[in-house]
Amino acid sequence: MSGYEVHAAKLVDVPAIRRAAEKGIVLDSELSYTRHLDISRSAVISSVLLPQRGLYTLVGKADRQTVSGQVRIKDADHLAKIVYIAPQCEAEANNTAWLALLDAMAQEAGRRGATMLTAEVDEISPLFEILRQTGFAVYARQEIWRCYTPLNMLPGLAALTGVLADETDDDTLDIQLLYSNIVPRLVQPIAVPSPESAGVVYRRDGRVQAYIAVSQGKQGIYLMPFMHPDVLGREAAAIIAGVMARIEKNERTPVYVCVRRYQDWLDDSLRDLGFESWTQQAVMVRHIAAGIRQPAFALPAQAALEGIPSTVTSPFHQSTLDHDTGDGSSTHGTTNYRRHSRTEADSSAAHSRQT
């Protein structure tokens, strides 16, 4: 890829970034369906001047084509996410600029300590093939469902035999158990809900049988359900309807539900609620660092025993994830849980190198 150049966005790039973003593609589904991409002049300038908020904007040029993109990287997080690429690449077009930009995004994420870079892209988008060319692989597939149906127009539903409640820190271990039981191990490091989302827990017979992450914005409401297979179709529909009933919403505001392929048995429940299939996406991941195994030093038995602490602290109750507000605390139980799920992935890449 000769004749290309990629650099961190500067103030002089703001007009070009805004023009390109008008024809861009958002690769963060939660953002796309709740708030859309803010390309106002103030928002673009803020992202350029305040990268410490975790948003890094890059600009690339090749063959007279200017492209831009943004990646979100949280401090102490192994996972980085592409927010958008702009403009969209047309089929059969020279894709040199997009290839260079994606490589630069991976390098930037690696410098910030991330070991994975993710993107959610429609399978029919030309960008799908470009991502594959730059080392991204499909880790999961998901279907987005949409519904405008007012709650008072929903069909008759089965009565819930359990209880819906906002999640608390006391639910953390039970949510972690549910998550580990239903999400394939390969997908677990990337499938956790957004730390900005709230959560609703469904308990039946004292056990957490479902967890629904809820994100809400001016453009829509985005639900990501995690339900145990023992939750039958009518009960699953009742849970989703119950979550919708807890949310204050305008009847014109659409509700979107993200269903990963390993939970596609929820499709019938969503149809019963009046949802329609909106789009199918691939969750793509590029590994930008490789773990290096180091030989462990053998300790004498007595020294090893002396090194064991008298009490062991659960990793679920340690420090929480930093939010965009800069506040390190959280009232949501999954914040501790999501940190724990990252910790497992981080431990395998404690000694890493950038590719």
N, C-alpha and C positions, 0 to 999 in steps of 0.2 A: 504494500500500500504506500507507494511513493507519492510525494506531493501533497501531503496532508499535514494539518497542524491542529492540535487540541490544547486548550488552555482554560484555566479557571476564569469564570465570568468576571468581567470588569464593568464599570459604569458605562463605558463607551459601547458595550455590547447590549445594553438594555433595549434599545429600539429593535435590534435584530432578534433578540430573544422573544420579545412580545409579538413580532410579526410571525415568527416561526410557530410560537405556541398556539396561535389561532388555528393552526392546522395540525396540531400535535395529537398524540395518543397517550392517554393516561394508563399506566401499567400498575396502578394500585387500585384495586376494585373498590375497596372501602371508601377511598377518597372520591373515586369517580361517581359513585352512586349516592353519596351523601352531601358533598360540598363542591364537587367539580374543582377544576384547576383555576386558581386565582392568578390572572395574568395582568392585573392592574399595575400601573407604573410603580405605585408604592410597594406592592407585594414583591415585584421583581427586584426592585432596588434593595428591599429588606433582605431578600435571599442572597444577594450579592455581598452586601455589607456585613451581614450577621450570620456567617456560616456556623458560628458556635451553637446555633439552634438545631444543628444536626442536618441541615439541608445544604447540599453542595451542588452548585450549578456549573456546568461545563459547556464550552462552546467549541465546535469543531468546524474546520473548513477543508474542503477537498474538491477539486474539479469544479470550482466556482459555486459549489453548494455549501451553504452554511446550515449547520444543525446545532441544536442545543438539547440538553437533557439535565435532569436533576435526580440526585440520589439522596436518600435519607439514611443517615448513619447515626445510631444512638451510641452514646458513650458506654463503654464496657459491654457492648452487645456484639455477639458473633455474627449477627444477621444484618445485612444492608439491603435496602429495597429501592428499585428504580421507581421514581415517581412518574416521570413522563419522558418521552422522546418527541422532539418536534423539528421539522414537520414529519408526518408519516411518510414512510418510504413507499413509493409507487412500485407496483409489479414491473419487472423488467428494467427498472431504473438502475443506474450505477450506484451501488451501495457502499462505496469506499468510505464516505464521510460517516455513515452510520456504524460501520465496522470499527473505524478508528475511535469514535465516541464511546462505544460500548467497552472497548479495551481500556480506554482511559478511565471510565467509571470503575471498572474492576480494580485497576491499579490504585485509584483514589481510595476505594473502600479498603483495600489491603493495607494501605498506609495508615488508615484510621483504626486498624485492629480487627476488621471484619474478616471472617473466613468464608462467608457465603454471600452471594449477590442474587437476589430473586426478582422476578417480574411475573405479572399475571397478564397474559395476552390472549386475545381471541385467536382461535386456531386457524381462522381463515385470513388473518392479517398477514401481509407480506413480511411484517417484522418478525413473525414466528420463525421463518426460515433464516433470517439474518441473525437472530439470537442463537439458533443452532450452530451457525457458522462460526460464532465467536465463543463456542465452548459451553453454551447453556444446554441443559438436559431437562426433559420433562420429568418432574418428580410426582406430580399429581394432576388430575384433571378435575375441573369443577364446572358446575352448571349454575347460572344465575337465574333465579325465578323472580317474577315481578307480579305485584297485585295492587290494584287500586280499590278493591272492594271495601266499602265501609263495614265496620264491625257489625252493625245492626242488620246487614244484608248477608252475613255469613250463614251457610247452611247449618242445620241442627248438628250439634257435636256431642260426643260422648262426655259424660261428666268426669272430671278429673278425680282419680282416687288418691292422689297425692297432693302436695302443697307446693305452690310457686312462691318464691321469696327472693329478694335481692341477695346477692352473694355477700358473704362476710368472710373475715379471715378464718373463722372456725370451719369454713367449708373447704379450705385449701387442700387438705390431704385427700378428701373424698373426690374433689374435682380432678386432682392429679391421678387418682386411681381410675376414674372413669376415662380420662384422656388416654392413659397408657393402655387401656383395654380395647379401645375402639379405633385408635389412630395407628396405622401401620408404622413400625419402628423407623423405617427409612424416612417417613414424612414428618415424624414428630418434631425435629428441630425447626421446621419451617411452618408448621400448621397452627402454631399458637395464635390466639386472637390478638388483635392490636391492643397495646397497653392503654390506649385512649378509650377503649370500649368499656361499657358497664356490663354486668353479668346478672343473669337470672338463673336460679337453681330450682330444679324440680326434685323433690324428695317423695319417695313412696316406700312405706314400711321401713322408715328410718335410713334409707339408702339414697344417695344421689343417683338418679336415673337419667337426668338430662341437665345440660348446661347450655345456655344460649347467650352468646356475646351480642350486645346491642350497641350499635353506633348510630348516631342521629345527627342530621344536618339539615340545612334549608332545602336541599334538593331531594332528600329521601331518607329512609330508614334502612339500615343494613343489618341483617341478622345472620349469625353464623352458629348453627346448632351442632351440638355434640350429644347424641342420644344413644343410649344403650339399646342393642337389638331387641331386648325384652320389651321395650316400649312398642306396643302394636300400633297399627296404622291410625285408627280412630283416636287413640290416646295421644299419639304424636301430633295429630292435627289439633287436638284440643290444647295441647301445651303451646304450640305456636300461636294459636288464637288467643290464649290466655296472656302470652307475652305481649302480643299486639294490643290487647285491651289495657295493659298497664302503661302504654306509651301515649302521651298526649300528642295528637297529630291532626293535621288538617286532612280532610277526606281526599283532597287533591294530591296529597303527598304520597308517592308510591312507596311500597315496602318491598325490599329486595331480600331474598334469602339465598345464601351461598351454600350449595350442597356439593361436597367433595364426592368423588366417584365411590369411595369406600362407604358412603352412606346413601347411595342412590335409592335405597328402599324407601326413602322419605318422599320420593317423587309423587307417589299416589296420594299421600297425605296432603301435599301442596296443591295438587289438582282439586282435591275435595274442597279446599279452602278458596278456590277461584284463582290460584296463581297460574301464570303461563310461563313457559320456558322463554327466557329472554336472550341468552347467549351461552355459548360453551367456551371455556377458556382452559389454557394449559398453565399450570404453575411451574415456572422454569427456574432452574438453579444453576449458577456457575460457581464452582469451588475455586477460590482465589488463594488458598493456602493449603499446604499438605502437612499433616501431622508427622513428626519425626520421633520415632521411638528411641528413648535413651535407656542405656542399661541401668538397672537399679543397683544401688550399692547395698551389699548385704550387711546387716547390723548384727552384732552379738545378741543373743536371745535376751539377756538381761537388759541391755541398752534399749532394745526394741520395746520391752515391757514397760520400762521407765518412761518411754516416750508417749505411751497411751494416756490420754487425759482421763481424769476420774469421771467426768461427765461429758456426754456427747450432745451437742446442740443440733437440732434438726435444721437442715438447710432451708426449709420452708419458712423459717421465722427469722432469717437474716435480713440484711439490708434490702430495700426494695428498689424497683426500677425508677430512674429519673424520668420525669415527664417533661414536656416542652416548657412547662411553667417554671422549671428549675427546682421544683419542690421534690425532694427525694422520697417523700412519704406517699402512701396511698391508702384509701379506704377499701380497696377491692382486694379480695382474697387471691384472685388469680395473678395479681402483680407479683406476689411472692412465688407463686407457682410458675409463672412464666419465666421468672429469673432462674428458678431451679432447672427448668427444662433447658435453658441456655447453658447453665453451668455444666451439664453433662456433655454437651457438644464442645464447650470451651476446653474441657479437660483433655479431650483427645487431640486438641490443637494447641496445647500449651507451649510447645516448641514448634514453631512453624516458620515457613519461608514463603515469600511472595513468589508467585509464578511469573 
